[in-house]
Amino acid sequence: MSDRIALIRDIVLKHARIAADAAALTPTADLYTLGLSSMTTVHLMVALEDQFEVEFPDRMLGRKTFQSIQAMADAVEELQGG
């Protein structure tokens, strides 16, 4: 597991308030199916922006960007120019 994926997984565990155990949080697990809400998505976004020193543009503020840990990792990588 990459460092970025591990960090995002920890952020999800801390901020997402989903009713899933840590084992269910694979990189491709659908977080909305696990109980992620629009309100907690905002908390995740802010935590990710703080952790990775990025800012999500309007075009990324949709369900697709926050649907999984992998999707968030891909978005952060794009924002960091990687």
N, C-alpha and C positions, 0 to 999 in steps of 0.2 A: 504494500500500500504506500503510495507516494506521501510525502510530507504534507502537501497541499490537501490531499484527500483526507488524511488523518486530522488535520486542523479543522477542516470544514465539518467532518463528522463530530468532532468535539463541540463545535459551535452549535450544530444541530441538536445534539444531546442537551446542551445547556439552554438553548433559546426556543426550540421549536414546540415544546410542550405537547409532544405527541405521545400517544399511548402505545408505544412500541418499545420492546427491549433493545438493548444495544446490538444484539445479534441480528435483528431484523434490518439494521441500518447498513445494508450493503451499498456500494457506490451507485448502483442502478435502481435501488428500491424506490418506488413511487411514494414520495413523502405525503402527497395529498391523499392517497389511499390510506396511509398510516395515520391521518388525522391532521395534517398541516392545514392551518386556516390562513385567510388573507391577513389577519392581524399579526399572526406569528411570522408570516413571510416578511412583513415589514421589520420585525425585530431581527430576523436572520440577515436581511439586507444590511441593516445598520451595523450589525456585528461583523459581517464580512467586510464592509467598507472600512471599518476601524482596524480590523486584523491585517488586511492586505493593502491598506492605504490606496484604495481605489474608489471611484464613484460610478455607480450604475447609471448609464444614460437611460432616457425614457424608452428607447427601443428595446431595452433588456428587462423592463419592469413587467414581465408577464409570467404566467404560470410555467411556461417552458423553461425559463432560466432557473427556477427554484424547485423544479419537479423532483430532482434527485441530487445527491451529493456530487455525482459526476457532472451533471449539468452546471452546477454552481462552480465546480473546479474549472470546467471549460470556460465559463464566463470570466472568472477571475484571471485565468491565463490570458485570455484575449485582451482584457483590460490592462494587464501588465505588459502587454506588447509581446507576449510569448507565442 
